[in-house]
């Protein structure tokens, strides 16, 4: 897949902190998840975030936390959006808090109470300082940047962290490796006809069992996920080629024009032709 975005990454540290300064193209970024906790801080642009099937608006200069293994996607309005994306490995911070992996941080701008809003603004201010540090390009940039992230993460734990229950038993979920296997397989075969039996065979479980486990892990059905992946590739082809919409639709796995049009408009809020006009 042709990734049409610029991304500058600061190498990960022994503390498990990975800082990215990135510019993402407009449009839909498909559903995914990762093992590390993510702190997302848009510098500009207009972003809608989909977390576990629920949609939130994320204004610029406001941060949100996406927990480890939490399924999410985003819709970027306009041509592009710049943001700071920080990944934090909880396992690397056990020396500070032994049971840190049992904490879940719930920090979404739309759900923050008036009581906690001053603490939230202080954390946003720490994130904004990363931009100024990056512009300075000093020899101690990594040290200062990671110090700010540790402060922000500690405050997130203090004000927005909740100690949760133990992780669900293995039998009630798909392993990380098997989920990655499914997502990688879909990325290779999304343009082909795909049945539930085809994908269930990839992880060695029955079709109904796979459907249940996929929804438990990803928050949506497999068919919804497959549709979003295909639509993302359609969007890219619309922006990067002059091929007819009907050809693009078929090349990306859609066979029913009516269903395709309805799915595209539901996700992007306009028709395929409308995307090109914009």
C-alpha positions in Angstrom: 0.0 0.0 0.0 1.3 3.5 -0.9 1.4 5.4 2.4 1.0 9.1 1.5 2.2 10.6 4.7 5.3 12.0 6.3 6.4 10.7 9.6 9.4 11.6 11.8 10.1 9.3 14.6 12.2 9.6 17.7 13.8 6.2 18.4 12.4 4.3 21.3 14.2 4.4 24.7 15.1 1.9 27.4 12.0 3.3 29.2 9.7 2.1 26.4 8.8 5.6 25.1 8.5 6.2 21.4 7.7 9.7 20.1 6.5 10.4 16.6 6.0 13.8 14.9 3.8 13.0 11.9 1.6 14.4 9.2 -1.2 12.1 8.2 -3.2 12.5 4.9 -6.9 13.4 5.0 -9.4 10.6 5.0 -10.0 7.5 6.9 -7.2 5.6 8.8 -8.5 2.1 9.2 -9.2 0.2 12.4 -6.2 -1.2 14.2 -4.7 -1.7 17.7 -1.3 -2.1 19.3 0.3 -3.4 22.4 1.6 0.0 23.6 -0.5 2.7 25.1 -0.8 5.7 22.8 -1.1 9.4 23.7 -2.4 11.4 20.7 -2.0 15.2 20.5 -3.2 16.9 17.3 -1.3 20.1 16.4 -3.8 21.1 13.8 -6.6 19.7 11.7 -10.0 18.3 12.5 -10.1 14.7 13.6 -12.8 12.3 14.6 -11.6 9.3 16.6 -13.5 5.9 16.7 -12.7 4.0 20.0 -14.3 0.6 20.5 -17.1 1.6 18.1 -17.8 5.0 19.7 -17.0 8.2 17.8 -15.4 11.2 19.5 -14.3 14.6 18.2 -10.6 15.4 19.0 -9.9 19.2 18.7 -6.4 20.4 18.1 -4.1 21.0 21.1 -6.2 18.4 23.0 -4.8 15.0 23.9 -6.5 11.7 24.2 -5.3 8.3 25.5 -5.8 5.1 23.5 -5.1 2.2 25.8 -3.0 -0.8 24.8 -5.0 -3.3 22.8 -7.9 -0.8 22.4 -9.3 -0.8 18.8 -9.4 2.6 17.1 -9.5 4.3 13.8 -9.7 8.0 12.8 -11.2 10.2 10.2 -9.1 13.3 9.3 -11.1 16.1 7.7 -9.3 18.2 5.1 -6.0 17.5 3.3 -3.8 16.6 6.2 -3.3 16.8 10.0 -0.1 17.2 12.0 0.1 15.5 15.4 2.4 14.2 18.1 1.9 10.5 18.7 3.6 8.9 21.8 3.7 5.2 22.4 4.4 4.0 26.0 5.3 0.5 27.0 3.8 -0.2 30.4 5.9 -3.3 30.9 9.1 -1.2 30.8 7.8 1.0 33.7 7.1 -1.8 36.2 10.1 -0.7 38.2 8.1 2.4 39.1 4.7 0.7 39.6 4.8 -3.1 39.7 1.1 -3.6 38.8 1.0 -0.8 36.2 -0.3 -3.1 33.5 -3.5 -3.5 35.5 -4.2 0.2 35.3 -6.5 1.6 32.5 -6.4 5.3 31.6 -9.6 6.9 30.5 -8.9 10.3 29.1 -11.1 11.6 26.3 -11.8 15.4 26.1 -15.6 15.0 25.7 -15.8 12.9 28.9 -13.6 14.9 31.3 -15.4 16.4 34.3 -15.1 20.1 35.3 -13.4 18.9 38.4 -10.6 17.2 36.5 -10.3 19.7 33.7 -7.5 21.8 35.3 -5.3 18.7 35.6 -6.1 17.8 32.0 -5.0 21.3 30.8 -1.7 20.8 32.7 -1.1 17.6 30.9 -1.9 19.2 27.5 0.6 21.9 28.3 3.3 19.3 28.9 2.6 17.9 25.4 2.7 21.3 23.8 6.2 21.7 25.2 7.4 18.8 23.1 6.8 20.9 20.0 9.0 23.7 21.3 11.8 21.2 22.2 11.6 19.6 18.8 12.1 23.0 17.1 15.2 23.7 19.3 17.0 20.4 18.3 19.3 20.5 21.3 21.8 17.7 22.2 19.6 16.7 25.2 16.4 16.6 23.2 15.6 13.0 24.0 16.3 13.4 27.7 14.0 16.4 28.0 11.3 14.9 25.8 11.1 11.7 27.7 11.1 13.6 31.0 8.0 15.5 29.8 6.3 12.2 28.7 7.0 10.6 32.1 5.5 13.7 33.8 2.4 13.5 31.6 2.0 9.8 31.9 2.3 10.0 35.8 -0.4 12.6 35.9 -2.6 10.6 33.6 -2.3 7.7 35.9 -2.9 9.9 39.0 -6.0 11.7 37.7 -7.4 9.4 35.0 -6.1 5.9 35.8 -8.3 3.1 37.2 -7.0 -0.2 38.5 -8.9 -2.9 36.5 -9.5 -6.6 36.7 -7.1 -9.3 35.5 -6.9 -9.8 31.8 -9.5 -12.2 30.3 -8.4 -15.9 30.0 -6.8 -17.0 26.8 -9.8 -19.1 25.7 -12.0 -16.0 25.5 -9.8 -14.0 23.2 -7.5 -14.3 20.2 -3.8 -14.0 21.0 -1.8 -11.0 19.9 0.0 -13.0 17.3 -3.2 -14.5 15.8 -4.8 -11.1 15.6 -1.8 -9.7 13.7 -1.9 -12.8 11.5 -5.5 -12.0 10.6 -4.8 -8.3 9.9 -1.8 -9.1 7.8 -3.7 -11.7 5.8 -6.5 -9.2 5.1 -4.1 -6.5 4.0 -2.7 -9.0 1.4 -6.0 -10.3 0.2 -8.6 -7.5 0.6 -9.1 -7.1 -3.1 -10.1 -10.8 -3.5 -13.4 -12.5 -2.5 -13.1 -13.3 1.2 -15.4 -15.6 3.2 -15.5 -16.1 7.0 -14.3 -19.6 6.5 -11.3 -18.4 4.6 -10.1 -16.1 7.4 -11.1 -18.5 10.3 -8.9 -21.1 8.7 -6.0 -18.7 9.0 -6.1 -19.0 12.8 -7.4 -22.5 13.0 -10.8 -22.0 14.6 -14.4 -22.5 13.4 -16.3 -19.7 11.6 -18.7 -18.9 14.4 -16.0 -19.1 17.1 -13.8 -16.7 15.0 -16.7 -14.2 14.6 -17.3 -14.1 18.3 -13.6 -13.8 19.2 -12.9 -11.1 16.6 -15.7 -8.9 17.9 -14.6 -9.4 21.5 -11.0 -8.3 20.5 -11.7 -5.6 17.9 -15.0 -4.1 19.0 -16.6 -4.6 15.5 -17.5 -7.5 13.3 -15.0 -8.9 10.9 -17.2 -7.9 7.9 -17.2 -4.3 9.2 -13.4 -4.4 9.5 -13.0 -5.8 6.0 -15.3 -3.1 4.6 -13.3 -0.3 6.3 -10.0 -1.7 5.0 -11.3 -1.9 1.4 -12.8 1.6 1.7 -9.5 3.0 2.8 -7.8 1.6 -0.3 -10.6 2.9 -2.4 -10.1 6.4 -1.0 -6.3 6.3 -1.7 -7.0 5.2 -5.3 -9.5 7.9 -5.8 -6.9 10.5 -4.7 -3.9 9.0 -6.5 -5.4 7.8 -9.8 -7.9 8.9 -12.4 -9.4 5.4 -12.8 -13.2 5.2 -13.1 -14.9 4.7 -9.7 -16.4 1.4 -10.9 -13.0 0.0 -11.7 -11.6 1.1 -8.3 -14.5 -0.4 -6.5 -14.0 -3.8 -8.2 -10.2 -3.7 -7.7 -10.7 -3.3 -4.0 -13.1 -6.2 -3.5 -16.5 -4.6 -3.8 -19.0 -6.4 -6.1 -22.3 -4.6 -5.3 -22.5 -0.9 -6.5 -25.4 0.0 -4.2 -23.8 -1.5 -1.1 -20.5 0.1 -2.0 -22.0 3.6 -2.4 -23.9 3.3 0.9 -20.8 2.2 2.8 -18.6 4.9 1.3 -21.1 7.7 2.1 -21.6 6.4 5.7 -17.9 6.5 6.4 -16.8 9.6 4.5 -20.0 11.6 4.4 -19.9 12.1 0.6 -19.8 10.1 -2.6 -16.6 8.8 -4.3 -17.0 11.5 -6.9 -17.4 14.1 -4.2 -14.0 13.1 -2.7 -12.3 13.9 -6.0 -14.1 17.2 -6.3 -12.9 18.2 -2.8 
